[in-house]
Each structure stands twice: as structure tokens, then as C-alpha cells.
């Protein structure tokens, strides 16, 4: 038997597999994780296909098969091959996210100074070591070791040959070490009555010896069928008693696998039944009929659930999942942020208690490991998580829901494969026959076009919820004999900050916003203040010489944090590389004493609000105050508690939170997103403003949204204030079509970074030259090229970064003819192209 294996090795042919023979004592299936010989060392690989014959001579045998496989199902394997092809990575890299957490192991090469390195000053000339080799040697620590790939990243690939020379001369020593598994199953000692033991006789013997505690322990073990944790028994009966009963042979020890369940202590609330509006019912019927077809279609149906904020999209998801489970199928529910998980979990766990699994980075690796295996074993019917949950090992998949599908966090941009979870879900549903529901109040421009333009090649069925629940359902309040109908949207007001300044009001909070906040506080109602940047100030500037303190690694302004989590006082921090330094009172350039804070963030807003409302509970919700799901849930619970809280936050407060008691939303600086150099800046601004203003007025309490801006005439801000998606879309799609921007074309971004600025620039120009030469020789290649140009920021974590943009129908195809070297990253359909 022979197996085609995708190995953990970079290759120009991203779809290449290697043929290996299977020893007679081993069994291999597609989706198994293997160890195979590759060159002089063993590496991991994924079994792609198995056959009885092979045309290749001298085929090497695989070394071993990892237990408990196969790990990847057939439709996920096909999805991984598509990912590798579309996103320009190898098949193994595409499969890694589908493996159980911690399963992927690598052989790392570590380097350290050899014995000759201690005498380097004396032996340099004798060994003919160059000055470049001396520089490499000085980067190594005096004691200890460092991974070779990290050292190469520090010195640059151009100097790697000097490191090789030091190794050959024995001045530097290399050592290959397998990394330890990062996660594994946990087993704990349990106790049960031994097989064949006469419990009554054992009790009688212990009673005769007056060992009353042992009698109680034996009777307790006999009364319960399952083994009990030894630790719990020792606490109750004493460790000596437990050990004595085991030593007497009455009871025996056994190791039982323990699940690290993130929901073990989760209190499930009773589900509240909601009557569906006519629009909700139509949407539920459409999705449910797709799931409940007697024979699953070869290509799953796709739906865009376009519902305004507060229109009840989640209830449609819940009813669709209910149908899915009734049909014997399973579902994946995806949310863009961990911050949204607690509230989503609350809704789904109350409706489907005991059926929910979680998959997101906020869990420990042990919890993700156990949840992964329980999902694969079919214990849970619903998986809730962030973008990586699309790779969960769900068999018999019937439904995938992507809530807030427009969010950019569904795109993975920091490592390969640089995929978009929405596109992965689309392909996965096509292969598995599952239904796909994309939900949003402000859909992605490309998604909405697919649902409305009859000329697109991949259409989506449009389902609409045009009214809020409190508007669509004829909600009434009993007041004597009078029925008072509630309104739908919050009242939106745009405040022109230019006029505020002209009137002499230079505070961060405008007069209308301060007045509305004061009224809300007096009424005991809740308020949300939104600003999409963290910190006390986005940068600090010397008033004497104008110098702005920047990061030495990234050449970007440092953000002032006055009360960081470390509790070390005010600090300046880089949000790109996490560089941090104390905030000095004097300018380092001219020793000037006057340093001004510019462009306030969430901390700055919090300081200002506390000054106006010192006796009001104020909460701040950003990545500095909530870094995991537990902290997110705690903040949300505190804000939902009784009281007139003011919540200040970044985009976390704008995404999908349903808090009916919020009656006021204030946008501190609506212009922030418009300053971003991206063709998506208007779309992003409209989406975030529409989402955050939609948090107000979700119940019978009238809502107010106040938007502060210096550009009140901008069409994105005006449309967001009116909740006018159709008007915004018409203007934005016309602009995209005129300038041939996505979704009417596609982009690929090629990025390169080096620690030497000249090396980075020269490599980028060299690749551009090769691209131009190919395009000149191929008249049929319809690709536009921009760059090379510095990325933004031009320097990040010490590396100078350059980029080249390719534009066309299939721009990535030219990379099959113009190979790029190591150090380059390829981002297909990038979110940003700064």
C-alpha cells in the first residue's frame, strides 16, 4: 500500500505531495497524521490519499502513524487543498488548523557558542573568520542557546552563510531537538470497588476491626456505579483511609480521562420563547427548508440575512439550529470577537443546554484540546467560536452561521494561510452540502452585491429583516386603557465639532453629548461612549520642539497609557510590537518640560467622563481591560447589572451586543476611520457607526445616538446616522466600479521585510523587475502592478517592510511564473493595502 503525503516543508509547488510506502504492520487512512523520513530528518505529514500501486521506484516507508486518527475528514481535506491553491500555501500548512491543538510538532535547530567561541579573540585570525562572522557570533548569548530560525531572523538571511561557516569551524554548535507536545489528554486517579469483591463481607470485616471510616468509604463506593476521584475521596474520608482500602484489595485505582470543560461552571438560564415576526418566519422557513431537504444538495445553499440592528437575527439562527439538530445534523456558529462569545453563548446554551462546544483562542490549549476531541466524537451538536471554529471536526454538518459577516476579524492576516473564514465557510458548505447563513445589519459590499446583482456568478439568496423587534411586533405598554406603541430606531444627532470650537467649547465631549449624558444619569439609564482607539493619548508631543516620541522598533508614535495592567504608572507603549517605556515628564530631544497629550483614546475619555460624573459607575471595555473570555463576560455582566452605568469602549461595544437597557450612545470621534489610507475606509466607518448607534433604543425606552465629527457632510457619516444602508451602498458601489476596486477586481499583496533597509528595498525592486519582464513577454496577462513601496508602518518590530500590489481578475496566477524567494508573504484578497 502507498500513501500520498503533504509534508511540513515549503515548496514552490504548493499542491505537491510525496509518495511513501506503508509497512505491513501499519494502517493508514486519508486524514491521518504521519511521521515520514524527509531528507536526513523525520517530519510530520498528512495522508491525502491511499492507493495499492505506485509508479515511483525506491519509495521510502513512513515511520509511524499518530494514534487516534484520522484527524481530518474527507470534506475538510478537500477544503484544505482548495485553501492551499487559492491562498498560496502548502497543503500541510492549510491542514494545521484542522488538527487537534498541540498535535503539530516540529524539529527545531538550536545554536550555541562552542568551546572555541570562548577564545574567539585569539583564534579569529587562525580560523580566518571574517568581520561579518564576528558580528554573527556577537549576536549569540554568552551562555545558553537560541533557536536558529530566530537568530537568522535577527541577523537577516543574507548573513546566514556566515553562521554556516561558524558551525563548520566548530565555533558555533548546532543541536536538533523535538519540541514538546503543547497539549495532551489529562488522566486523574479514580477509585472503584475491585472486581469480585464481596462488599458485605468487606464491611463486616472492617466493622469487626472497628474501622468505621473504611466502612463508610466502602459503602459510599458501592452505592455509586462510576469510579470516583481519589482526591475527592481523600478530602472526605482521609488519605490514609483511602490508601488502606486500596492496599486491602477492596478497592482499586484506575486512571480516568478528565475533560477540561470551559462550561463546567456555566450557569444556564431558562430559555425565553419569542413569537416570530412575519419577516423572521419567512427567513426561518427558507433556511430550514434548505437544511431539511431529504437529500442534501451537492452544493449547500447560501443566504444573506440582512437585518437592521435589533431585528432579531439571533432568533432566526436559533430556530435554524433547532431544525438542524432535529434533522440529525450539526451546526457551527461563528462570531468575529471573543467579546461576543459570552452573550452568544448565553442565548444558545439556554436553548440547547448540554449541546454547546466552544472553540476560540480565549480557552486554554488544554480546553481546546478536549473540546476538539469531544466535537469529533459527536458529543456536541453546536460549535460556537471565532474564525478558527470553521475548521472544527464536525461530522454531518448541516448549518454554518457567520454573525456580523462584514467584520474584518474573520480574515487571518498575521500568518499563513492568510484566509478569510467567510470564503472557507462558503467552500466547506459547497463540499459538504450544508446551508450557509451570513448575518449582518451592514453587510460587506461584496456580499450584498452577490445577493442583489443578477449578473454575479456566485449569487446568494437575500433574506431581509427590515424592522426592529419593538417595531415589527406591535409591542404595547398598558397604561390604563391606552396602548402606547414603541418606536424603532434611536434618534440620531450629528454634532459638528467645528461649530463647538467656534463657540468656545473645546472639551472632548460636546455640549449636546454632555447634556444627554447628564439626563441619562439622572434617569438612572445606561450609556455607551465609543472611541475606536485605546490608551490615554495616541501620541505625546513636546511643546517646545514639536518632537513626537516614537517606537525605536517600528517608527510609529507611542501611545500613552496612564493606568496599565502592570500597575507601574504612566507608560508609553507601541501597539505593534509591545515595546514599552516609562512616560518621562521631559522631552528627550530638548529637555523641554512641556509635553502635550494628543488624540485621546479610551483611557483619556474615561478620565474626562469621571471629571464630569464623579459619582456614576464608569466601565472601560477594550483589550487592556479584557484580554480573555472570562474578563469579557465579567465586564458585560457588570454593565448589565442594575444601575446607571456609563460604558466606554472600542469596537468591542459595537459588535452584536444586545443590551435593551442602553438608551444613549455617544460616538466621540467619528472621523478616525476616514483617515485610514484604504479604499474600505468609508465602508468601515459606516459599518462601525451604524453598529454602535444601533446599540441604543432596543427596548421600550426611547434611544438617542449622538455622533461627534468634523466632517458632518461625509456621506458615510450621514448615512450611518440615518441607518440608510441602501443609500450608502449605491454611492459606494458606484465608486468601486468606477475605479475598478473590489468586488469588481481582486488584489494580491506581496510583502517583504528585512532588518536592513537597503536589503528590503533591493529585494522588492528585484521582484518588481521580474514581474515586469514576465508581463512584457505575456500579452494575455491582464494584471496591474503597483509598487514597490514602503508598507505602513514602514518599520515594524525592527524590520523594514516593502510591498507590491497585484490587481486583476486572477492576479495571483502570475506567481506561478514569477517565483519569489523566502522572506516574502503572499496575501490574497488583503483587507488592508496601506
C-alpha positions in Angstrom: 0.0 0.0 0.0 1.2 3.5 -0.8 0.1 6.9 0.5 0.4 10.4 -0.9 1.6 12.7 1.9 1.6 16.5 2.3 4.7 17.3 4.3 5.6 20.2 6.6 8.1 21.6 4.0 7.9 24.8 1.9 7.9 24.0 -1.8 7.3 26.1 -4.9 4.7 23.6 -6.0 2.2 24.3 -3.2 0.0 21.3 -4.1 2.8 18.8 -4.2 2.6 15.6 -2.3 5.2 12.9 -1.7 4.7 9.1 -2.2 5.6 6.8 0.7 5.1 3.1 1.2 3.1 1.8 4.2 4.7 -1.0 6.2 2.6 -4.1 6.5 2.2 -3.6 10.3 0.6 -0.2 9.9 -2.7 1.0 8.6 -3.1 4.5 7.0 -6.3 6.4 6.1 -6.7 9.8 4.5 -6.5 12.5 7.2 -4.0 10.6 9.3 -1.1 12.5 10.9 2.2 10.7 10.0 5.9 10.8 10.7 7.9 10.3 7.5 11.6 10.5 6.6 12.4 13.6 4.6 16.0 14.1 3.7 18.1 13.5 6.7 15.4 14.1 9.3 11.8 12.9 10.1 9.0 15.4 9.7 5.2 15.4 10.0 2.8 15.0 7.2 -0.9 14.5 6.4 -2.1 11.5 4.5 -4.0 12.8 1.5 -4.9 9.6 -0.4 -4.1 5.9 -0.3 -3.6 3.6 -3.3 -2.5 0.0 -3.9 0.0 0.7 -6.7 2.8 3.2 -7.3 4.7 4.3 -10.4 7.7 5.6 -8.4 10.8 3.5 -7.7 12.7 3.3 -4.5 9.9 4.6 -2.3 10.7 5.1 1.3 8.4 3.9 4.1 6.6 6.0 6.6 8.0 5.9 10.1 4.8 5.9 12.1 1.1 6.9 12.4 0.0 9.2 15.2 -2.6 7.4 17.3 -6.3 8.2 17.4 -6.5 9.3 13.8 -7.6 10.0 11.2 -7.9 13.7 12.4 -9.2 15.3 9.2 -12.4 14.3 7.4 -12.6 14.0 3.6 -14.5 17.3 3.1 -12.1 19.1 5.3 -9.2 17.6 3.3 -10.7 18.8 0.1 -11.2 22.3 1.7 -7.5 22.3 2.7 -6.4 21.6 -0.8 -8.5 24.5 -2.0 -7.0 26.7 0.7 -3.5 25.8 -0.4 -4.3 26.6 -4.0 -6.2 29.8 -3.5 -4.2 31.3 -0.7 -0.8 30.3 -2.0 0.5 28.0 0.8 1.3 24.3 1.0 -1.3 21.7 1.9 0.2 20.8 5.2 0.1 24.4 6.4 -3.6 24.5 5.3 -4.3 21.4 7.4 -2.6 22.5 10.6 -5.6 24.5 11.8 -7.7 21.3 11.3 -5.5 19.2 13.6 -6.2 18.9 17.4 -4.4 21.7 19.3 -0.8 20.8 20.1 -0.7 17.9 17.5 1.7 19.7 15.2 5.3 19.2 16.3 8.5 20.4 14.7 12.2 19.6 14.9 13.9 22.8 15.9 17.6 23.5 15.5 19.2 25.3 18.4 22.6 27.1 18.2 25.0 28.0 21.0 28.6 29.0 21.4 31.1 26.2 21.2 34.3 25.8 23.2 36.3 27.8 20.7 34.0 30.7 21.0 35.4 31.5 24.4 38.8 32.0 22.8 37.4 33.9 19.8 39.6 36.9 20.2 42.7 34.7 20.0 41.7 32.3 17.3 39.9 34.6 14.8 42.9 35.0 12.6 43.9 31.4 12.9 40.5 30.3 11.6 40.3 33.1 9.0 37.0 34.3 10.5 35.7 37.4 8.8 34.3 40.5 10.4 30.8 39.5 9.3 31.2 36.2 11.1 32.3 38.1 14.2 29.1 40.2 14.1 27.0 37.0 13.9 28.9 35.5 16.8 28.3 38.5 18.9 24.5 38.1 18.5 24.7 34.7 20.3 24.3 34.8 24.1 27.3 34.1 26.2 25.5 31.2 27.9 22.5 29.3 26.8 21.2 28.7 23.3 18.9 30.2 20.8 16.7 28.8 18.0 18.5 29.0 14.7 15.4 30.4 12.8 15.1 33.2 15.4 18.8 34.0 15.1 18.5 34.1 11.3 15.5 36.4 11.6 17.7 38.7 13.8 20.8 38.8 11.6 19.0 38.6 8.2 19.0 35.8 5.7 21.8 37.5 3.8 24.2 36.7 6.7 23.1 33.1 7.2 26.1 31.8 5.2 28.3 33.4 7.9 26.5 31.4 10.5 27.0 28.2 8.5 30.8 29.0 8.3 30.9 29.3 12.1 29.2 26.0 12.5 31.7 24.3 10.1 34.6 25.7 12.1 33.2 24.5 15.4 32.9 28.0 16.9 29.1 27.6 16.9 27.4 24.3 17.8 24.0 23.1 16.4 21.6 20.8 18.2 18.4 19.3 16.9 15.6 19.0 19.5 11.9 18.0 19.1 9.5 20.4 20.6 7.4 19.0 23.3 3.7 18.4 22.7 1.8 21.5 23.8 -1.3 19.7 24.8 -2.4 16.1 25.7 -5.2 14.3 27.5 -5.3 14.6 31.3 -5.8 11.5 33.4 -6.6 11.5 37.1 -6.6 8.7 39.7 -10.1 7.3 40.4 -11.2 4.6 42.8 -13.8 1.9 42.5 -14.7 -1.4 44.2 -12.4 -4.1 42.9 -13.8 -6.8 40.7 -15.2 -9.8 42.5 -15.1 -8.2 46.0 -17.9 -9.2 48.4 -18.9 -5.8 49.7 -21.0 -7.1 52.6 -18.1 -9.3 53.7 -15.6 -6.5 53.5 -17.9 -4.2 55.5 -18.3 -7.0 58.1 -14.5 -7.4 58.4 -13.9 -3.7 58.8 -16.7 -3.5 61.4 -15.0 -6.2 63.4 -11.8 -4.2 63.4 -13.8 -1.1 64.3 -12.5 0.6 61.2 -15.7 2.8 60.8 -14.3 5.2 58.3 -13.3 2.4 56.0 -16.9 1.0 56.3 -18.3 4.4 55.3 -15.9 4.6 52.3 -16.7 1.1 51.0 -20.4 1.7 51.3 -20.0 5.0 49.5 -18.1 3.4 46.7 -20.6 0.5 46.4 -23.5 3.0 46.2 -22.1 4.7 43.0 -21.6 2.9 39.7 -18.8 5.1 38.3 -15.3 5.5 39.7 -14.8 8.5 42.0 -11.8 10.8 42.0 -9.3 9.8 44.6 -8.6 13.4 45.5 -12.3 14.0 46.4 -12.4 10.8 48.5 -9.2 11.7 50.4 -10.8 15.1 51.3 -13.9 13.4 52.6 -12.6 10.2 54.3 -8.9 10.9 54.7 -5.9 9.9 52.6 -4.9 7.1 55.0 -8.3 5.5 54.9 -8.4 5.5 51.0 -4.9 4.1 50.8 -5.7 1.3 53.4 -8.9 0.2 51.5 -6.8 0.1 48.2 -4.0 -1.8 49.9 -6.5 -4.3 51.3 -7.6 -5.1 47.7 -11.2 -4.0 48.5 -10.9 -1.0 46.1 -8.6 -0.4 43.1 -7.1 2.6 41.4 -7.7 3.4 37.7 -6.8 6.4 35.5 -9.8 8.2 34.1 -9.5 10.8 31.4 -10.8 14.1 32.7 -12.3 16.7 30.4 -11.3 20.3 30.8 -14.7 21.7 30.1 -14.8 25.5 29.8 -18.6 25.4 30.5 -18.3 23.2 33.6 -19.3 26.0 36.0 -21.5 27.9 33.5 -25.0 28.6 34.8 -27.5 28.1 32.1 -30.5 30.3 32.2 -34.0 29.3 31.2 -34.8 29.9 27.6 -37.4 32.5 26.8 -39.7 31.7 23.9 -40.2 34.5 21.4 -43.0 34.9 18.9 -41.5 35.3 15.4 -42.4 38.3 13.3 -43.6 37.6 9.7 -40.1 38.5 8.3 -38.4 36.2 10.8 -40.7 33.4 10.0 -40.0 33.7 6.3 -36.3 33.7 7.0 -36.6 30.6 9.2 -38.7 28.8 6.7 -36.1 29.4 3.9 -33.1 28.3 5.9 -34.9 25.3 7.5 -36.1 24.0 4.1 -32.6 24.0 2.9 -31.4 22.1 5.9 -34.3 19.7 5.9 -34.2 18.5 2.3 -34.5 14.7 2.1 -31.3 14.5 0.1 -28.6 17.2 0.7 -27.8 19.1 -2.4 -24.3 18.8 -3.9 -23.8 22.5 -3.3 -25.1 24.0 0.0 -27.5 26.9 -0.2 -26.2 30.4 0.8 -28.2 33.1 2.5 -27.6 36.7 3.4 -29.7 37.5 6.5 -29.8 41.3 6.1 -31.4 42.6 9.3 -31.2 46.0 10.9 -29.8 46.2 14.4 -32.2 44.8 16.9 -34.3 43.0 14.2 -33.9 39.5 15.8 -31.3 37.8 13.6 -30.2 35.7 16.6 -33.6 34.2 16.9 -33.5 33.2 13.3 -30.2 31.5 14.0 -31.6 29.6 17.0 -34.6 28.3 15.0 -32.4 27.2 12.2 -30.1 25.3 14.6 -33.2 23.7 16.1 -34.2 22.4 12.7 -30.6 21.3 12.1 -30.5 19.2 15.3 -33.9 17.8 14.6 -32.6 16.6 11.2 -29.8 14.8 12.9 -27.2 17.3 11.8 -24.8 19.7 13.5 -24.0 23.4 13.3 -21.2 25.9 13.5 -21.9 29.4 14.8 -19.1 32.0 14.2 -18.7 35.3 15.8 -16.0 37.9 15.0 -14.7 38.6 18.5 -14.2 36.7 21.7 -16.1 39.6 23.4 -19.3 38.5 21.6 -18.9 34.9 22.7 -20.4 35.3 26.3 -23.7 36.8 25.1 -24.0 34.4 22.1 -23.2 31.5 24.4 -25.9 32.7 26.8 -28.6 32.6 24.1 -27.6 29.3 22.6 -26.8 27.4 25.9 -30.2 28.4 27.3 -31.9 27.0 24.1 -29.7 23.9 23.7 -28.2 23.0 27.2 -25.6 20.3 27.0 -25.2 20.6 23.3 -22.7 23.5 23.1 -18.9 23.4 22.5 -16.5 26.3 22.3 -13.6 26.8 20.0 -11.6 30.1 20.3 -8.3 31.5 21.4 -9.6 32.6 24.8 -9.6 29.0 26.0 -6.6 27.3 27.4 -4.8 24.9 25.0 -5.9 22.0 27.2 -9.6 23.1 27.0 -9.3 23.5 23.2 -7.7 20.0 23.0 -10.5 18.4 25.0 -13.3 20.3 23.2 -11.8 19.3 19.8 -11.9 15.6 20.7 -15.4 15.8 22.1 -16.6 17.6 19.0 -15.0 14.9 16.8 -16.6 12.2 18.9 -20.1 13.7 18.2 -20.8 14.7 21.8 -21.9 18.3 20.9 -24.3 19.4 18.2 -23.4 23.1 18.1 -19.9 24.7 18.0 -19.5 28.4 18.8 -16.3 30.2 18.2 -14.3 32.7 16.3 -12.8 32.3 12.8 -10.8 29.1 13.5 -14.0 27.3 14.5 -14.8 26.8 10.8 -12.1 24.0 11.0 -13.8 22.2 13.9 -14.1 18.4 13.2 -17.9 18.5 12.8 -19.3 15.4 11.1 -22.7 15.6 9.3 -22.5 19.4 9.1 -25.9 20.9 8.3 -25.5 24.6 9.0 -22.8 27.3 9.3 -23.8 30.7 10.6 -21.4 33.7 10.4 -22.8 36.5 12.5 -21.6 40.1 11.7 -20.1 38.6 8.5 -18.8 42.1 7.4 -16.2 42.1 10.2 -12.5 42.2 9.2 -11.5 39.9 12.1 -12.7 36.9 10.1 -9.6 37.5 7.9 -6.4 36.0 9.2 -3.6 38.3 8.2 -0.7 37.6 10.6 0.4 34.1 9.4 -0.2 31.6 6.6 -2.6 30.6 5.4 -4.0 34.2 5.2 -7.5 33.1 4.7 -10.9 34.7 5.1 -13.3 32.5 7.2 -16.3 33.6 5.1 -14.7 32.2 2.0 -13.6 29.0 3.8 -17.2 28.5 5.0 -18.5 29.1 1.5 -16.3 26.4 0.1 -16.9 24.0 3.0 -20.6 24.3 2.6 -20.3 23.7 -1.1 -18.4 20.4 -0.4 -20.5 19.2 2.5 -23.9 20.3 1.3 -24.5 22.4 4.5 -26.5 25.7 4.5 -24.6 28.9 5.0 -26.2 31.9 6.6 -24.3 35.2 6.6 -25.9 37.7 9.0 -25.3 41.4 9.3 -27.0 44.8 9.7 -24.3 46.3 7.5 -23.2 43.6 5.0 -19.9 43.6 3.3 -20.2 45.4 0.0 -19.2 42.3 -2.0 -21.6 40.1 -0.1 -24.6 42.4 -0.6 -23.7 42.7 -4.3 -23.8 38.9 -4.6 -27.4 39.0 -3.2 -28.7 41.8 -5.4 -26.8 41.8 -8.7 -28.2 39.2 -11.1 -25.0 39.2 -13.1 -22.8 37.7 -10.4 -21.5 34.2 -10.9 -22.0 33.1 -7.3 -25.3 34.5 -6.1 -26.7 34.5 -2.5 -30.3 34.4 -1.5 -31.3 37.6 0.2 -33.4 37.4 3.4 -34.4 40.7 5.0 -35.5 41.8 8.4 -36.2 45.5 7.8 -37.7 46.4 11.1 -36.6 46.2 14.8 -38.4 43.7 17.0 -40.0 46.5 19.0 -41.3 48.0 15.8 -42.2 44.9 13.9 -44.1 43.3 16.7 -46.9 45.5 17.8 -45.4 45.9 21.2 -47.7 47.7 23.6 -47.5 49.0 27.2 -50.6 49.0 29.3 -51.3 52.5 30.7 -54.8 52.5 31.9 -56.9 52.0 28.7 -54.2 53.4 26.4 -51.8 51.4 24.3 -48.5 53.1 23.6 -46.6 51.8 20.6 -42.8 51.8 20.9 -40.6 53.3 18.2 -38.0 51.5 16.2 -34.6 53.3 15.8 -32.8 55.5 18.2 -32.9 59.2 17.3 -29.5 60.2 15.7 -28.0 63.6 16.0 -24.8 64.7 14.3 -22.7 67.3 16.2 -20.3 69.4 14.1 -17.2 69.8 16.4 -16.0 72.7 14.3 -19.0 74.7 15.5 -18.3 73.6 19.1 -14.8 75.0 18.9 -16.1 78.2 17.3 -18.5 78.6 20.2 -15.5 78.3 22.6 -16.3 74.8 23.8 -13.1 72.8 23.4 -13.9 69.8 25.6 -13.7 66.3 24.3 -17.4 65.8 25.0 -19.7 68.3 23.1 -22.4 70.2 24.8 -25.2 68.1 23.4 -23.5 64.9 24.5 -22.8 66.2 28.0 -26.4 67.3 28.3 -27.7 63.9 27.1 -25.3 62.1 29.5 -26.5 64.2 32.4 -30.2 63.4 31.6 -29.4 59.7 31.3 -27.6 59.7 34.6 -30.5 61.5 36.4 -33.0 59.0 34.9 -30.8 56.1 36.0 -30.3 54.7 32.5 -27.3 53.3 30.8 -25.0 54.9 28.3 -22.3 53.8 25.9 -19.4 56.0 24.7 -17.5 54.8 21.7 -14.0 55.7 20.5 -12.0 53.3 18.3 -8.6 53.7 19.9 -7.0 52.7 23.2 -4.9 54.5 25.7 -4.9 57.9 27.3 -3.4 59.6 24.3 -2.4 58.3 20.8 0.8 60.2 21.0 2.7 62.7 23.1 4.4 65.8 21.7 6.9 68.3 23.1 5.5 71.8 23.1 9.0 73.3 22.7 10.5 71.4 19.8 7.5 69.5 18.5 9.1 66.1 18.8 6.8 63.1 18.9 8.0 60.1 20.9 8.2 57.1 18.5 8.9 53.4 18.9 12.5 52.5 18.2 11.5 49.3 16.5 8.5 50.4 14.4 8.9 54.1 13.8 5.3 54.8 14.9 4.1 57.1 17.7 4.0 55.5 21.2 0.6 55.5 22.9 0.3 56.9 26.4 -1.3 54.5 29.0 -1.8 56.2 32.3 -3.0 53.1 34.2 -1.7 50.0 32.5 -2.5 46.5 33.9 1.0 46.2 35.3 0.3 49.0 37.7 3.7 50.7 37.1 2.3 54.1 36.5 2.1 56.0 33.2 3.9 54.3 30.3 4.4 54.8 26.5 3.5 51.6 24.6 3.8 50.5 21.0 0.6 48.7 19.8 2.6 46.9 17.0 5.5 45.3 18.8 4.5 45.9 22.5 7.6 47.9 23.2 7.1 49.9 26.4 8.9 52.6 28.3 8.1 54.9 31.2 6.4 58.2 30.3 9.0 60.9 31.0 7.9 64.4 32.0 10.7 66.0 30.0 11.4 65.8 26.2 14.3 63.5 25.4 15.2 65.7 22.5 15.4 69.2 24.0 14.8 68.6 27.8 11.6 70.7 27.5 9.3 70.4 30.4 6.0 70.8 28.4 4.7 67.6 26.9 1.2 67.5 25.5 -1.1 64.6 25.1 -2.8 64.3 21.7 -5.7 62.3 20.3 -7.3 60.8 23.4 -8.2 57.1 23.5 -10.5 55.1 25.8 -8.4 56.0 28.9 -8.5 59.7 28.0 -12.3 59.6 27.6 -12.6 57.7 30.9 -10.6 60.5 32.7 -12.8 63.2 31.1 -16.1 61.4 31.9 -15.0 60.8 35.5 -14.4 64.5 35.9 -17.9 65.4 34.8 -19.7 62.4 36.6 -17.6 61.5 39.6 -20.4 59.6 41.4 -21.5 57.5 38.4 -20.3 53.9 37.8 -18.0 54.0 34.8 -16.6 50.9 33.0 -14.0 50.7 30.3 -14.1 47.9 27.8 -11.0 47.4 25.5 -8.2 45.0 25.0 -6.4 46.5 28.0 -9.2 45.7 30.5 -10.5 42.5 28.9 -8.0 40.0 27.3 -9.9 36.8 27.6 -13.4 35.5 27.5 -13.7 35.4 31.3 -12.9 39.1 31.6 -15.2 40.0 28.7 -18.1 38.1 30.4 -17.4 39.8 33.8 -17.5 43.3 32.2 -20.7 42.5 30.3 -22.3 41.1 33.5 -21.3 44.2 35.5 -22.7 46.6 32.8 -26.0 44.7 32.6 -26.5 44.8 36.4 -28.8 47.4 37.9 -27.5 50.9 37.8 -26.9 53.9 35.6 -23.6 52.8 34.2 -21.5 54.5 31.6 -19.6 52.1 29.4 -16.6 53.4 27.4 -15.1 51.2 24.8 -13.6 50.4 21.4 -15.2 48.4 18.6 -15.9 45.6 21.2 -19.0 47.6 22.3 -20.3 47.9 18.7 -20.4 44.3 17.7 -23.6 42.4 18.2 -24.3 43.3 21.9 -28.0 43.2 22.7 -28.4 45.3 25.9 -32.0 46.6 26.0 -31.4 49.0 28.9 -29.0 51.2 26.8 -30.8 54.4 25.9 -27.8 56.6 24.9 -24.8 56.0 22.6 -22.2 58.7 22.0 -19.6 58.5 19.3 -16.6 60.6 20.4 -14.7 60.8 17.2 -16.5 59.5 14.1 -13.7 60.7 11.8 -11.0 58.3 13.0 -11.7 55.6 10.4 -11.9 58.1 7.5 -8.3 59.0 7.9 -7.1 55.4 7.1 -5.5 55.2 3.7 -7.7 52.4 2.4 -10.5 52.2 -0.2 -12.5 50.5 2.5 -12.3 53.4 4.9 -15.8 54.8 4.1 -17.3 51.3 4.3 -15.6 50.6 7.7 -16.7 53.9 9.1 -20.3 53.4 8.0 -20.4 49.9 9.4 -18.9 50.7 12.8 -21.1 53.8 13.3 -24.3 52.0 12.2 -23.4 49.1 14.6 -22.6 51.2 17.6 -25.5 53.6 17.2 -27.8 50.5 16.9 -27.0 49.6 20.5 -29.4 52.3 21.7 -33.2 52.1 21.9 -33.6 48.3 21.7 -36.5 48.2 24.2 -39.4 50.3 25.2 -37.1 53.1 26.3 -36.5 55.7 23.5 -32.9 55.7 22.4 -30.6 58.6 21.4 -27.3 58.4 19.4 -25.0 61.4 19.2 -22.2 61.4 16.6 -19.4 63.9 17.1 -17.5 64.7 13.9 -15.5 67.3 12.0 -17.0 66.0 8.7 -20.7 66.1 9.1 -21.2 66.3 5.4 -19.4 63.0 4.6 -21.8 60.5 3.0 -20.7 57.6 5.3 -21.4 59.5 8.4 -24.7 60.9 7.2 -25.9 57.5 6.0 -24.9 55.9 9.3 -26.9 58.5 11.3 -30.0 57.7 9.2 -29.3 53.9 9.2 -29.5 54.2 5.4 -27.6 51.2 4.1 -29.2 51.3 0.7 -28.2 54.9 0.1 -24.6 54.2 1.3 -24.4 51.1 -0.9 -25.5 52.9 -4.0 -22.8 55.6 -3.7 -20.1 53.2 -2.6 -20.6 50.5 -5.2 -20.6 53.2 -7.9 -17.3 54.5 -6.7 -15.8 50.9 -6.6 -17.0 50.2 -10.1 -15.7 53.5 -11.5 -12.2 53.0 -10.1 -12.2 49.2 -10.6 -11.9 48.3 -6.9 -13.2 45.1 -5.2 -15.6 43.5 -5.7 -15.1 44.3 -9.4 -11.5 43.1 -9.2 -9.1 41.2 -7.0 -5.9 42.2 -5.2 -2.8 40.3 -4.0 -0.3 41.9 -1.7 3.3 40.8 -1.7 5.2 41.9 1.4 8.9 41.6 2.3 10.8 42.6 5.4 14.4 42.8 6.4 16.4 44.2 9.2 18.5 46.2 6.7 16.5 48.9 4.9 18.7 48.6 1.7 18.3 44.8 1.6 14.5 45.2 1.8 14.3 47.8 -0.9 16.7 46.0 -3.3 14.7 42.7 -2.9 11.4 44.4 -3.5 12.7 46.2 -6.7 14.2 42.9 -7.9 10.9 41.1 -7.7 9.1 44.0 -9.4 11.6 43.8 -12.3 11.0 40.1 -12.7 7.2 40.7 -12.7 7.5 43.4 -15.4 9.7 41.2 -17.5 7.1 38.4 -17.4 4.2 40.8 -18.1 6.1 42.2 -21.1 6.5 38.7 -22.5 2.9 37.6 -21.9 0.4 39.9 -23.6 -2.6 37.9 -22.3 -1.7 38.5 -18.6 -4.1 41.3 -17.5 -2.5 42.3 -14.3 -1.8 45.8 -13.0 1.2 46.3 -10.7 1.8 49.0 -8.0 5.0 49.5 -6.1 7.3 48.5 -4.6 6.6 51.0 -1.9 7.1 51.0 1.9 4.3 49.4 3.9 2.6 51.2 6.8 4.2 51.3 9.2 7.5 51.2 7.1 9.3 49.6 10.0 7.7 47.1 12.4 9.4 45.1 15.1 12.8 46.1 13.7 12.1 45.0 10.1 11.9 47.4 7.2 8.8 46.4 5.1 8.1 46.9 1.5 5.1 45.8 -0.6 4.0 45.2 -4.2 0.3 45.2 -5.1 -1.1 43.0 -7.9 -4.5 43.8 -9.4 -6.7 41.9 -11.8 -9.2 39.1 -12.2 -6.7 36.4 -11.1 -3.5 38.3 -10.2 -2.0 35.5 -8.1 -1.6 33.4 -11.2 1.5 35.2 -12.3 3.3 33.9 -9.2 3.3 30.5 -10.9 5.7 32.1 -13.4 7.5 34.6 -11.3 8.8 32.8 -8.2 9.5 34.8 -5.1 12.1 33.8 -2.6 11.9 33.2 1.2 11.0 36.1 3.3 8.1 37.1 1.1 4.5 36.8 2.3 1.5 36.5 -0.1 -1.8 37.9 1.0 -4.7 37.1 -1.4 -7.7 39.4 -1.0 -6.0 41.5 1.6 -8.2 43.5 4.0 -5.8 46.5 4.0 -3.3 47.7 1.4 -1.7 50.6 3.2 
